Amino acid sequence: MSYTVEITKDNLIPIPDTLCAELGFTVGDILVCAMDKDRAEISMKKHSDQTLTDEQISAAGNLTRLVSIEAAK
C-alpha cells in the first residue's frame, strides 16, 4: 500500500484520521521512519517498543511519536 502526503513547512507529516485508522496508528504511537534514498519517500511502521520516552525517541534519530496536528499547533 502506498499513500502520498506533503510535509508541511513545520516539518510535520499530516496523516489523515482515515489513513491512521486503516494503518492501525493512533495518537501516541511510536513509529519507525525510513527514507528510501533512491526515491522521495518515507516509510513508517509501528516500533516494536511502544514504551520509549521522548528522550529515547529523540536519541534514536529515526523514531517519532504520532501526535495530533491540532495539539502540535
All heavy atoms as TSV, in Angstrom:
chain	resi	resn	atom	element	x	y	z
A	1	MET	N	N	0.847	-1.168	0.000
A	1	MET	CA	C	0.000	0.000	0.000
A	1	MET	C	C	0.891	1.229	0.000
A	1	MET	O	O	1.949	1.237	0.596
A	1	MET	CB	C	-0.979	-0.087	1.154
A	1	MET	CG	C	-0.654	0.641	2.420
A	1	MET	SD	S	-1.887	0.509	3.731
A	1	MET	CE	C	-1.826	-1.206	4.152
A	2	SER	N	N	0.470	2.264	-0.666
A	2	SER	CA	C	1.248	3.480	-0.803
A	2	SER	C	C	0.310	4.677	-0.753
A	2	SER	O	O	-0.765	4.649	-1.355
A	2	SER	CB	C	1.997	3.452	-2.132
A	2	SER	OG	O	2.727	4.622	-2.323
A	3	TYR	N	N	0.724	5.712	-0.045
A	3	TYR	CA	C	-0.064	6.930	0.091
A	3	TYR	C	C	0.843	8.126	-0.125
A	3	TYR	O	O	2.036	8.065	0.143
A	3	TYR	CB	C	-0.700	7.022	1.475
A	3	TYR	CG	C	-1.621	5.877	1.770
A	3	TYR	CD1	C	-1.165	4.745	2.424
A	3	TYR	CD2	C	-2.948	5.916	1.369
A	3	TYR	CE1	C	-2.006	3.684	2.674
A	3	TYR	CE2	C	-3.803	4.856	1.608
A	3	TYR	CZ	C	-3.324	3.742	2.264
A	3	TYR	OH	O	-4.156	2.703	2.498
A	4	THR	N	N	0.282	9.206	-0.580
A	4	THR	CA	C	1.041	10.428	-0.787
A	4	THR	C	C	0.500	11.523	0.121
A	4	THR	O	O	-0.696	11.799	0.105
A	4	THR	CB	C	0.939	10.891	-2.256
A	4	THR	OG1	O	1.438	9.853	-3.099
A	4	THR	CG2	C	1.751	12.159	-2.471
A	5	VAL	N	N	1.405	12.106	0.910
A	5	VAL	CA	C	1.083	13.281	1.719
A	5	VAL	C	C	2.258	14.245	1.591
A	5	VAL	O	O	3.361	13.835	1.246
A	5	VAL	CB	C	0.835	12.939	3.221
A	5	VAL	CG1	C	-0.379	12.059	3.386
A	5	VAL	CG2	C	2.046	12.287	3.838
A	6	GLU	N	N	2.018	15.515	1.828
A	6	GLU	CA	C	3.081	16.508	1.728
A	6	GLU	C	C	3.528	16.938	3.113
A	6	GLU	O	O	2.702	17.149	4.006
A	6	GLU	CB	C	2.599	17.729	0.945
A	6	GLU	CG	C	2.395	17.424	-0.527
A	6	GLU	CD	C	2.107	18.680	-1.334
A	6	GLU	OE1	O	2.604	19.762	-0.970
A	6	GLU	OE2	O	1.394	18.550	-2.338
A	7	ILE	N	N	4.839	17.059	3.282
A	7	ILE	CA	C	5.410	17.546	4.539
A	7	ILE	C	C	5.134	19.038	4.627
A	7	ILE	O	O	5.346	19.778	3.667
A	7	ILE	CB	C	6.919	17.260	4.608
A	7	ILE	CG1	C	7.156	15.746	4.562
A	7	ILE	CG2	C	7.539	17.869	5.853
A	7	ILE	CD1	C	8.604	15.342	4.465
A	8	THR	N	N	4.653	19.499	5.777
A	8	THR	CA	C	4.321	20.915	5.945
A	8	THR	C	C	5.583	21.742	6.158
A	8	THR	O	O	6.667	21.208	6.378
A	8	THR	CB	C	3.380	21.126	7.140
A	8	THR	OG1	O	4.104	20.857	8.347
A	8	THR	CG2	C	2.157	20.243	7.050
A	9	LYS	N	N	5.424	23.053	6.139
A	9	LYS	CA	C	6.570	23.942	6.351
A	9	LYS	C	C	7.149	23.789	7.758
A	9	LYS	O	O	8.302	24.142	7.990
A	9	LYS	CB	C	6.179	25.399	6.093
A	9	LYS	CG	C	5.155	25.937	7.053
A	9	LYS	CD	C	4.798	27.370	6.738
A	9	LYS	CE	C	3.742	27.834	7.730
A	9	LYS	NZ	N	3.290	29.161	7.489
A	10	ASP	N	N	6.377	23.226	8.677
A	10	ASP	CA	C	6.857	22.981	10.039
A	10	ASP	C	C	7.443	21.574	10.182
A	10	ASP	O	O	7.652	21.098	11.301
A	10	ASP	CB	C	5.711	23.153	11.045
A	10	ASP	CG	C	5.151	24.560	11.031
A	10	ASP	OD1	O	5.924	25.510	10.798
A	10	ASP	OD2	O	3.935	24.704	11.237
A	11	ASN	N	N	7.701	20.919	9.049
A	11	ASN	CA	C	8.248	19.559	9.006
A	11	ASN	C	C	7.336	18.532	9.656
A	11	ASN	O	O	7.799	17.547	10.218
A	11	ASN	CB	C	9.654	19.495	9.612
A	11	ASN	CG	C	10.667	20.204	8.752
A	11	ASN	OD1	O	10.586	20.158	7.534
A	11	ASN	ND2	N	11.605	20.878	9.371
A	12	LEU	N	N	6.031	18.759	9.570
A	12	LEU	CA	C	5.061	17.786	10.049
A	12	LEU	C	C	4.575	16.967	8.860
A	12	LEU	O	O	4.492	17.459	7.740
A	12	LEU	CB	C	3.869	18.481	10.708
A	12	LEU	CG	C	4.169	19.315	11.947
A	12	LEU	CD1	C	2.908	20.052	12.402
A	12	LEU	CD2	C	4.700	18.438	13.067
A	13	ILE	N	N	4.271	15.705	9.111
A	13	ILE	CA	C	3.709	14.844	8.077
A	13	ILE	C	C	2.262	14.578	8.466
A	13	ILE	O	O	1.997	13.790	9.367
A	13	ILE	CB	C	4.491	13.527	7.956
A	13	ILE	CG1	C	5.959	13.806	7.623
A	13	ILE	CG2	C	3.853	12.632	6.892
A	13	ILE	CD1	C	6.843	12.583	7.668
A	14	PRO	N	N	1.332	15.266	7.830
A	14	PRO	CA	C	-0.076	15.088	8.192
A	14	PRO	C	C	-0.611	13.757	7.661
A	14	PRO	O	O	-0.560	13.486	6.465
A	14	PRO	CB	C	-0.774	16.271	7.522
A	14	PRO	CG	C	0.118	16.622	6.373
A	14	PRO	CD	C	1.515	16.262	6.784
A	15	ILE	N	N	-1.077	12.930	8.572
A	15	ILE	CA	C	-1.682	11.653	8.197
A	15	ILE	C	C	-3.160	11.755	8.550
A	15	ILE	O	O	-3.510	11.867	9.720
A	15	ILE	CB	C	-1.026	10.481	8.944
A	15	ILE	CG1	C	0.491	10.474	8.722
A	15	ILE	CG2	C	-1.639	9.153	8.496
A	15	ILE	CD1	C	1.224	9.452	9.565
A	16	PRO	N	N	-4.029	11.741	7.552
A	16	PRO	CA	C	-5.468	11.884	7.822
A	16	PRO	C	C	-5.974	10.789	8.771
A	16	PRO	O	O	-5.446	9.670	8.785
A	16	PRO	CB	C	-6.111	11.745	6.442
A	16	PRO	CG	C	-5.004	12.029	5.469
A	16	PRO	CD	C	-3.741	11.594	6.131
A	17	ASP	N	N	-6.999	11.126	9.549
A	17	ASP	CA	C	-7.568	10.173	10.509
A	17	ASP	C	C	-7.979	8.871	9.842
A	17	ASP	O	O	-7.757	7.792	10.399
A	17	ASP	CB	C	-8.768	10.795	11.228
A	17	ASP	CG	C	-8.362	11.921	12.166
A	17	ASP	OD1	O	-7.175	11.992	12.551
A	17	ASP	OD2	O	-9.244	12.729	12.518
A	18	THR	N	N	-8.556	8.962	8.659
A	18	THR	CA	C	-8.996	7.736	7.975
A	18	THR	C	C	-7.810	6.846	7.616
A	18	THR	O	O	-7.893	5.624	7.720
A	18	THR	CB	C	-9.796	8.068	6.699
A	18	THR	OG1	O	-9.022	8.940	5.871
A	18	THR	CG2	C	-11.118	8.724	7.030
A	19	LEU	N	N	-6.702	7.463	7.229
A	19	LEU	CA	C	-5.498	6.706	6.908
A	19	LEU	C	C	-4.897	6.084	8.169
A	19	LEU	O	O	-4.471	4.932	8.155
A	19	LEU	CB	C	-4.482	7.599	6.198
A	19	LEU	CG	C	-3.150	6.956	5.807
A	19	LEU	CD1	C	-3.370	5.706	4.958
A	19	LEU	CD2	C	-2.291	7.958	5.063
A	20	CYS	N	N	-4.872	6.849	9.263
A	20	CYS	CA	C	-4.388	6.306	10.539
A	20	CYS	C	C	-5.203	5.085	10.943
A	20	CYS	O	O	-4.646	4.067	11.369
A	20	CYS	CB	C	-4.446	7.361	11.647
A	20	CYS	SG	S	-3.120	8.564	11.565
A	21	ALA	N	N	-6.508	5.178	10.796
A	21	ALA	CA	C	-7.376	4.056	11.154
A	21	ALA	C	C	-7.070	2.846	10.278
A	21	ALA	O	O	-6.980	1.711	10.774
A	21	ALA	CB	C	-8.838	4.460	11.019
A	22	GLU	N	N	-6.883	3.074	9.004
A	22	GLU	CA	C	-6.585	1.973	8.078
A	22	GLU	C	C	-5.242	1.318	8.398
A	22	GLU	O	O	-5.094	0.101	8.295
A	22	GLU	CB	C	-6.587	2.496	6.640
A	22	GLU	CG	C	-6.438	1.403	5.616
A	22	GLU	CD	C	-6.596	1.919	4.191
A	22	GLU	OE1	O	-7.325	2.890	3.971
A	22	GLU	OE2	O	-5.973	1.313	3.299
A	23	LEU	N	N	-4.262	2.141	8.806
A	23	LEU	CA	C	-2.930	1.617	9.118
A	23	LEU	C	C	-2.814	1.101	10.544
A	23	LEU	O	O	-1.806	0.493	10.914
A	23	LEU	CB	C	-1.879	2.711	8.881
A	23	LEU	CG	C	-1.751	3.206	7.446
A	23	LEU	CD1	C	-0.811	4.398	7.375
A	23	LEU	CD2	C	-1.273	2.081	6.529
A	24	GLY	N	N	-3.818	1.382	11.370
A	24	GLY	CA	C	-3.777	0.940	12.763
A	24	GLY	C	C	-2.938	1.842	13.655
A	24	GLY	O	O	-2.491	1.424	14.713
A	25	PHE	N	N	-2.712	3.095	13.222
A	25	PHE	CA	C	-1.955	4.072	14.009
A	25	PHE	C	C	-2.914	4.865	14.886
A	25	PHE	O	O	-4.017	5.215	14.449
A	25	PHE	CB	C	-1.226	5.078	13.111
A	25	PHE	CG	C	-0.127	4.503	12.244
A	25	PHE	CD1	C	0.392	5.268	11.219
A	25	PHE	CD2	C	0.376	3.239	12.433
A	25	PHE	CE1	C	1.413	4.786	10.405
A	25	PHE	CE2	C	1.389	2.741	11.624
A	25	PHE	CZ	C	1.912	3.521	10.604
A	26	THR	N	N	-2.478	5.178	16.110
A	26	THR	CA	C	-3.250	6.052	16.981
A	26	THR	C	C	-2.315	7.089	17.583
A	26	THR	O	O	-1.096	6.887	17.646
A	26	THR	CB	C	-3.941	5.270	18.120
A	26	THR	OG1	O	-2.944	4.581	18.878
A	26	THR	CG2	C	-4.947	4.265	17.585
A	27	VAL	N	N	-2.896	8.202	18.005
A	27	VAL	CA	C	-2.101	9.260	18.635
A	27	VAL	C	C	-1.348	8.653	19.808
A	27	VAL	O	O	-1.907	7.908	20.609
A	27	VAL	CB	C	-3.005	10.425	19.098
A	27	VAL	CG1	C	-2.231	11.420	19.938
A	27	VAL	CG2	C	-3.623	11.122	17.895
A	28	GLY	N	N	-0.053	8.940	19.867
A	28	GLY	CA	C	0.804	8.417	20.925
A	28	GLY	C	C	1.675	7.259	20.479
A	28	GLY	O	O	2.669	6.936	21.125
A	29	ASP	N	N	1.328	6.617	19.348
A	29	ASP	CA	C	2.145	5.509	18.846
A	29	ASP	C	C	3.541	5.999	18.478
A	29	ASP	O	O	3.716	7.125	18.000
A	29	ASP	CB	C	1.519	4.882	17.592
A	29	ASP	CG	C	0.349	3.972	17.890
A	29	ASP	OD1	O	0.137	3.620	19.071
A	29	ASP	OD2	O	-0.362	3.606	16.935
A	30	ILE	N	N	4.517	5.123	18.670
A	30	ILE	CA	C	5.890	5.406	18.251
A	30	ILE	C	C	6.097	4.724	16.910
A	30	ILE	O	O	5.834	3.525	16.765
A	30	ILE	CB	C	6.905	4.895	19.290
A	30	ILE	CG1	C	6.677	5.592	20.632
A	30	ILE	CG2	C	8.334	5.119	18.791
A	30	ILE	CD1	C	7.446	4.991	21.785
A	31	LEU	N	N	6.567	5.501	15.921
A	31	LEU	CA	C	6.761	4.990	14.571
A	31	LEU	C	C	8.231	5.012	14.186
A	31	LEU	O	O	8.979	5.913	14.572
A	31	LEU	CB	C	5.984	5.843	13.563
A	31	LEU	CG	C	4.492	6.015	13.813
A	31	LEU	CD1	C	3.898	6.931	12.749
A	31	LEU	CD2	C	3.771	4.683	13.847
A	32	VAL	N	N	8.635	3.996	13.427
A	32	VAL	CA	C	9.968	3.945	12.831
A	32	VAL	C	C	9.849	4.556	11.449
A	32	VAL	O	O	8.986	4.148	10.656
A	32	VAL	CB	C	10.472	2.490	12.699
A	32	VAL	CG1	C	11.843	2.453	12.048
A	32	VAL	CG2	C	10.489	1.790	14.044
A	33	CYS	N	N	10.692	5.519	11.142
A	33	CYS	CA	C	10.674	6.182	9.840
A	33	CYS	C	C	11.934	5.799	9.071
A	33	CYS	O	O	13.038	5.884	9.601
A	33	CYS	CB	C	10.635	7.696	10.005
A	33	CYS	SG	S	9.226	8.274	10.955
A	34	ALA	N	N	11.763	5.380	7.839
A	34	ALA	CA	C	12.892	5.017	6.985
A	34	ALA	C	C	12.737	5.724	5.649
A	34	ALA	O	O	11.682	5.670	5.032
A	34	ALA	CB	C	12.949	3.511	6.785
A	35	MET	N	N	13.807	6.374	5.226
A	35	MET	CA	C	13.777	7.098	3.951
A	35	MET	C	C	14.453	6.258	2.881
A	35	MET	O	O	15.534	5.720	3.103
A	35	MET	CB	C	14.476	8.441	4.086
A	35	MET	CG	C	14.379	9.304	2.883
A	35	MET	SD	S	14.809	10.987	3.318
A	35	MET	CE	C	14.308	11.819	1.865
A	36	ASP	N	N	13.813	6.150	1.742
A	36	ASP	CA	C	14.382	5.449	0.601
A	36	ASP	C	C	15.227	6.458	-0.167
A	36	ASP	O	O	14.696	7.417	-0.719
A	36	ASP	CB	C	13.264	4.884	-0.283
A	36	ASP	CG	C	13.795	4.039	-1.417
A	36	ASP	OD1	O	14.956	4.247	-1.848
A	36	ASP	OD2	O	13.056	3.161	-1.887
A	37	LYS	N	N	16.542	6.241	-0.180
A	37	LYS	CA	C	17.453	7.206	-0.808
A	37	LYS	C	C	17.293	7.294	-2.323
A	37	LYS	O	O	17.648	8.287	-2.928
A	37	LYS	CB	C	18.898	6.870	-0.449
A	37	LYS	CG	C	19.179	7.054	1.021
A	37	LYS	CD	C	20.596	6.746	1.376
A	37	LYS	CE	C	20.742	6.927	2.875
A	37	LYS	NZ	N	22.043	6.643	3.371
A	38	ASP	N	N	16.776	6.222	-2.932
A	38	ASP	CA	C	16.603	6.228	-4.384
A	38	ASP	C	C	15.289	6.856	-4.819
A	38	ASP	O	O	15.080	7.115	-5.996
A	38	ASP	CB	C	16.683	4.797	-4.926
A	38	ASP	CG	C	18.058	4.182	-4.698
A	38	ASP	OD1	O	19.050	4.934	-4.690
A	38	ASP	OD2	O	18.131	2.955	-4.508
A	39	ARG	N	N	14.392	7.061	-3.854
A	39	ARG	CA	C	13.086	7.628	-4.164
A	39	ARG	C	C	12.760	8.669	-3.102
A	39	ARG	O	O	13.279	8.639	-2.003
A	39	ARG	CB	C	12.026	6.528	-4.172
A	39	ARG	CG	C	12.298	5.479	-5.223
A	39	ARG	CD	C	11.456	4.261	-5.060
A	39	ARG	NE	N	10.041	4.565	-5.147
A	39	ARG	CZ	C	9.118	3.643	-5.116
A	39	ARG	NH1	N	9.444	2.389	-4.997
A	39	ARG	NH2	N	7.846	3.973	-5.187
A	40	ALA	N	N	11.875	9.571	-3.433
A	40	ALA	CA	C	11.473	10.617	-2.491
A	40	ALA	C	C	10.318	10.099	-1.637
A	40	ALA	O	O	9.184	10.531	-1.784
A	40	ALA	CB	C	11.083	11.886	-3.225
A	41	GLU	N	N	10.631	9.121	-0.768
A	41	GLU	CA	C	9.570	8.581	0.063
A	41	GLU	C	C	10.081	8.189	1.436
A	41	GLU	O	O	11.272	7.941	1.631
A	41	GLU	CB	C	8.903	7.376	-0.609
A	41	GLU	CG	C	9.788	6.169	-0.736
A	41	GLU	CD	C	9.100	5.020	-1.461
A	41	GLU	OE1	O	8.317	5.286	-2.393
A	41	GLU	OE2	O	9.362	3.871	-1.101
A	42	ILE	N	N	9.164	8.174	2.383
A	42	ILE	CA	C	9.447	7.752	3.752
A	42	ILE	C	C	8.454	6.653	4.084
A	42	ILE	O	O	7.253	6.805	3.862
A	42	ILE	CB	C	9.273	8.920	4.746
A	42	ILE	CG1	C	10.247	10.045	4.430
A	42	ILE	CG2	C	9.456	8.430	6.181
A	42	ILE	CD1	C	10.019	11.300	5.250
A	43	SER	N	N	8.962	5.553	4.615
A	43	SER	CA	C	8.054	4.509	5.077
A	43	SER	C	C	7.974	4.592	6.595
A	43	SER	O	O	8.940	4.962	7.261
A	43	SER	CB	C	8.528	3.121	4.631
A	43	SER	OG	O	9.755	2.802	5.245
A	44	MET	N	N	6.802	4.269	7.127
A	44	MET	CA	C	6.586	4.317	8.567
A	44	MET	C	C	5.881	3.051	9.015
A	44	MET	O	O	4.975	2.579	8.325
A	44	MET	CB	C	5.743	5.521	8.945
A	44	MET	CG	C	6.449	6.839	8.775
A	44	MET	SD	S	5.441	8.196	9.334
A	44	MET	CE	C	4.839	8.806	7.788
A	45	LYS	N	N	6.337	2.524	10.140
A	45	LYS	CA	C	5.661	1.384	10.755
A	45	LYS	C	C	5.788	1.522	12.265
A	45	LYS	O	O	6.656	2.241	12.760
A	45	LYS	CB	C	6.239	0.055	10.285
A	45	LYS	CG	C	7.689	-0.169	10.687
A	45	LYS	CD	C	8.186	-1.491	10.202
A	45	LYS	CE	C	9.622	-1.697	10.684
A	45	LYS	NZ	N	10.148	-2.987	10.313
A	46	LYS	N	N	4.912	0.831	12.983
A	46	LYS	CA	C	4.949	0.910	14.438
A	46	LYS	C	C	6.245	0.298	14.962
A	46	LYS	O	O	6.690	-0.742	14.485
A	46	LYS	CB	C	3.769	0.163	15.060
A	46	LYS	CG	C	2.502	0.945	15.083
A	46	LYS	CD	C	1.478	0.227	15.939
A	46	LYS	CE	C	0.182	0.988	15.977
A	46	LYS	NZ	N	-0.796	0.342	16.846
A	47	HIS	N	N	6.840	0.974	15.941
A	47	HIS	CA	C	8.042	0.467	16.594
A	47	HIS	C	C	7.651	-0.687	17.508
A	47	HIS	O	O	6.551	-0.697	18.071
A	47	HIS	CB	C	8.698	1.603	17.396
A	47	HIS	CG	C	10.043	1.259	17.917
A	47	HIS	ND1	N	10.222	0.743	19.175
A	47	HIS	CD2	C	11.271	1.363	17.364
A	47	HIS	CE1	C	11.515	0.530	19.376
A	47	HIS	NE2	N	12.169	0.907	18.278
A	48	SER	N	N	8.553	-1.626	17.678
A	48	SER	CA	C	8.242	-2.805	18.497
A	48	SER	C	C	8.112	-2.478	19.981
A	48	SER	O	O	7.423	-3.175	20.718
A	48	SER	CB	C	9.316	-3.877	18.304
A	48	SER	OG	O	10.594	-3.363	18.650
A	49	ASP	N	N	8.756	-1.384	20.439
A	49	ASP	CA	C	8.686	-0.987	21.852
A	49	ASP	C	C	7.934	0.336	21.966
A	49	ASP	O	O	8.474	1.395	21.679
A	49	ASP	CB	C	10.097	-0.849	22.442
A	49	ASP	CG	C	10.110	-0.523	23.917
A	49	ASP	OD1	O	9.023	-0.322	24.515
A	49	ASP	OD2	O	11.208	-0.456	24.495
A	50	GLN	N	N	6.695	0.270	22.393
A	50	GLN	CA	C	5.852	1.457	22.498
A	50	GLN	C	C	5.995	2.146	23.859
A	50	GLN	O	O	5.214	3.030	24.177
A	50	GLN	CB	C	4.385	1.081	22.241
A	50	GLN	CG	C	4.107	0.674	20.803
A	50	GLN	CD	C	4.212	1.843	19.849
A	50	GLN	OE1	O	3.621	2.898	20.056
A	50	GLN	NE2	N	4.972	1.664	18.780
A	51	THR	N	N	6.995	1.764	24.663
A	51	THR	CA	C	7.160	2.330	25.997
A	51	THR	C	C	8.318	3.322	26.083
A	51	THR	O	O	8.652	3.774	27.171
A	51	THR	CB	C	7.395	1.216	27.043
A	51	THR	OG1	O	8.635	0.543	26.761
A	51	THR	CG2	C	6.244	0.223	27.047
A	52	LEU	N	N	8.931	3.686	24.962
A	52	LEU	CA	C	10.081	4.582	24.975
A	52	LEU	C	C	9.691	5.986	25.425
A	52	LEU	O	O	8.590	6.454	25.159
A	52	LEU	CB	C	10.715	4.661	23.588
A	52	LEU	CG	C	11.255	3.356	23.008
A	52	LEU	CD1	C	11.762	3.584	21.590
A	52	LEU	CD2	C	12.351	2.785	23.878
A	53	THR	N	N	10.635	6.651	26.078
A	53	THR	CA	C	10.425	8.038	26.490
A	53	THR	C	C	10.716	8.964	25.308
A	53	THR	O	O	11.336	8.546	24.320
A	53	THR	CB	C	11.364	8.416	27.652
A	53	THR	OG1	O	12.730	8.361	27.172
A	53	THR	CG2	C	11.193	7.484	28.851
A	54	ASP	N	N	10.311	10.217	25.424
A	54	ASP	CA	C	10.604	11.193	24.375
A	54	ASP	C	C	12.108	11.340	24.169
A	54	ASP	O	O	12.572	11.527	23.044
A	54	ASP	CB	C	9.972	12.546	24.709
A	54	ASP	CG	C	8.460	12.524	24.573
A	54	ASP	OD1	O	7.920	11.617	23.905
A	54	ASP	OD2	O	7.812	13.412	25.151
A	55	GLU	N	N	12.891	11.250	25.235
A	55	GLU	CA	C	14.353	11.352	25.138
A	55	GLU	C	C	14.921	10.174	24.341
A	55	GLU	O	O	15.821	10.349	23.515
A	55	GLU	CB	C	14.988	11.420	26.530
A	55	GLU	CG	C	14.692	12.694	27.296
A	55	GLU	CD	C	13.292	12.719	27.922
A	55	GLU	OE1	O	12.666	11.639	28.125
A	55	GLU	OE2	O	12.791	13.827	28.191
A	56	GLN	N	N	14.423	8.977	24.589
A	56	GLN	CA	C	14.884	7.796	23.850
A	56	GLN	C	C	14.486	7.885	22.379
A	56	GLN	O	O	15.269	7.517	21.497
A	56	GLN	CB	C	14.311	6.517	24.476
A	56	GLN	CG	C	14.881	6.209	25.844
A	56	GLN	CD	C	14.123	5.101	26.551
A	56	GLN	OE1	O	12.889	5.106	26.570
A	56	GLN	NE2	N	14.848	4.155	27.128
A	57	ILE	N	N	13.309	8.391	22.116
A	57	ILE	CA	C	12.851	8.564	20.739
A	57	ILE	C	C	13.756	9.556	20.020
A	57	ILE	O	O	14.212	9.306	18.898
A	57	ILE	CB	C	11.381	9.040	20.707
A	57	ILE	CG1	C	10.460	7.931	21.208
A	57	ILE	CG2	C	10.974	9.493	19.303
A	57	ILE	CD1	C	9.038	8.375	21.453
A	58	SER	N	N	14.056	10.663	20.660
A	58	SER	CA	C	14.912	11.687	20.067
A	58	SER	C	C	16.324	11.159	19.818
A	58	SER	O	O	16.918	11.415	18.769
A	58	SER	CB	C	14.954	12.915	20.972
A	58	SER	OG	O	15.742	13.916	20.420
A	59	ALA	N	N	16.853	10.393	20.750
A	59	ALA	CA	C	18.216	9.869	20.636
A	59	ALA	C	C	18.333	8.853	19.496
A	59	ALA	O	O	19.393	8.736	18.875
A	59	ALA	CB	C	18.648	9.237	21.949
A	60	ALA	N	N	17.264	8.133	19.213
A	60	ALA	CA	C	17.305	7.105	18.167
A	60	ALA	C	C	17.498	7.713	16.783
A	60	ALA	O	O	18.143	7.137	15.923
A	60	ALA	CB	C	16.032	6.266	18.196
A	61	GLY	N	N	16.905	8.884	16.550
A	61	GLY	CA	C	17.080	9.567	15.280
A	61	GLY	C	C	16.106	9.171	14.181
A	61	GLY	O	O	15.870	9.947	13.277
A	62	ASN	N	N	15.567	7.965	14.222
A	62	ASN	CA	C	14.644	7.542	13.171
A	62	ASN	C	C	13.261	7.193	13.717
A	62	ASN	O	O	12.467	6.542	13.053
A	62	ASN	CB	C	15.200	6.346	12.395
A	62	ASN	CG	C	15.280	5.090	13.247
A	62	ASN	OD1	O	15.407	5.153	14.462
A	62	ASN	ND2	N	15.242	3.940	12.601
A	63	LEU	N	N	12.987	7.643	14.935
A	63	LEU	CA	C	11.697	7.378	15.561
A	63	LEU	C	C	10.928	8.671	15.756
A	63	LEU	O	O	11.522	9.740	15.890
A	63	LEU	CB	C	11.880	6.704	16.926
A	63	LEU	CG	C	12.620	5.375	16.953
A	63	LEU	CD1	C	12.751	4.875	18.386
A	63	LEU	CD2	C	11.938	4.347	16.087
A	64	THR	N	N	9.619	8.569	15.764
A	64	THR	CA	C	8.768	9.716	16.042
A	64	THR	C	C	7.523	9.244	16.766
A	64	THR	O	O	7.151	8.078	16.666
A	64	THR	CB	C	8.389	10.465	14.743
A	64	THR	OG1	O	7.768	11.693	15.075
A	64	THR	CG2	C	7.460	9.638	13.875
A	65	ARG	N	N	6.925	10.142	17.524
A	65	ARG	CA	C	5.661	9.832	18.181
A	65	ARG	C	C	4.552	10.498	17.389
A	65	ARG	O	O	4.659	11.654	16.989
A	65	ARG	CB	C	5.659	10.344	19.618
A	65	ARG	CG	C	4.416	9.887	20.403
A	65	ARG	CD	C	4.450	10.330	21.842
A	65	ARG	NE	N	5.653	10.029	22.567
A	65	ARG	CZ	C	5.928	8.856	23.175
A	65	ARG	NH1	N	5.059	7.878	23.102
A	65	ARG	NH2	N	7.040	8.690	23.850
A	66	LEU	N	N	3.517	9.756	17.130
A	66	LEU	CA	C	2.369	10.284	16.398
A	66	LEU	C	C	1.593	11.229	17.313
A	66	LEU	O	O	1.204	10.854	18.403
A	66	LEU	CB	C	1.473	9.124	15.938
A	66	LEU	CG	C	0.342	9.463	14.994
A	66	LEU	CD1	C	0.891	9.968	13.656
A	66	LEU	CD2	C	-0.503	8.233	14.756
A	67	VAL	N	N	1.448	12.476	16.852
A	67	VAL	CA	C	0.738	13.484	17.644
A	67	VAL	C	C	-0.420	14.036	16.828
A	67	VAL	O	O	-0.428	13.954	15.597
A	67	VAL	CB	C	1.662	14.653	18.075
A	67	VAL	CG1	C	2.790	14.161	18.949
A	67	VAL	CG2	C	2.216	15.388	16.874
A	68	SER	N	N	-1.368	14.619	17.507
A	68	SER	CA	C	-2.467	15.299	16.839
A	68	SER	C	C	-1.946	16.604	16.260
A	68	SER	O	O	-1.256	17.361	16.952
A	68	SER	CB	C	-3.575	15.584	17.861
A	68	SER	OG	O	-4.506	16.488	17.320
A	69	ILE	N	N	-2.242	16.863	15.012
A	69	ILE	CA	C	-1.789	18.122	14.406
A	69	ILE	C	C	-2.388	19.314	15.143
A	69	ILE	O	O	-1.731	20.331	15.327
A	69	ILE	CB	C	-2.120	18.166	12.905
A	69	ILE	CG1	C	-1.214	17.190	12.187
A	69	ILE	CG2	C	-1.983	19.564	12.343
A	69	ILE	CD1	C	-1.264	17.244	10.695
A	70	GLU	N	N	-3.620	19.195	15.576
A	70	GLU	CA	C	-4.247	20.284	16.340
A	70	GLU	C	C	-3.467	20.561	17.619
A	70	GLU	O	O	-3.279	21.720	17.995
A	70	GLU	CB	C	-5.699	19.940	16.654
A	70	GLU	CG	C	-6.587	19.879	15.429
A	70	GLU	CD	C	-6.561	21.151	14.593
A	70	GLU	OE1	O	-6.649	22.249	15.167
A	70	GLU	OE2	O	-6.455	21.035	13.366
A	71	ALA	N	N	-2.988	19.530	18.285
A	71	ALA	CA	C	-2.212	19.701	19.518
A	71	ALA	C	C	-0.809	20.241	19.226
A	71	ALA	O	O	-0.225	20.907	20.074
A	71	ALA	CB	C	-2.118	18.385	20.271
A	72	ALA	N	N	-0.295	20.003	18.023
A	72	ALA	CA	C	1.063	20.424	17.668
A	72	ALA	C	C	1.116	21.898	17.284
A	72	ALA	O	O	2.191	22.483	17.237
A	72	ALA	CB	C	1.592	19.576	16.527
A	73	LYS	N	N	-0.012	22.514	17.009
A	73	LYS	CA	C	-0.030	23.919	16.570
A	73	LYS	C	C	0.196	24.866	17.712
A	73	LYS	O	O	-0.049	24.661	18.811
A	73	LYS	CB	C	-1.356	24.240	15.872
A	73	LYS	CG	C	-1.439	23.571	14.521
A	73	LYS	CD	C	-2.711	23.973	13.840
A	73	LYS	CE	C	-2.781	23.310	12.473
A	73	LYS	NZ	N	-3.978	23.624	11.768
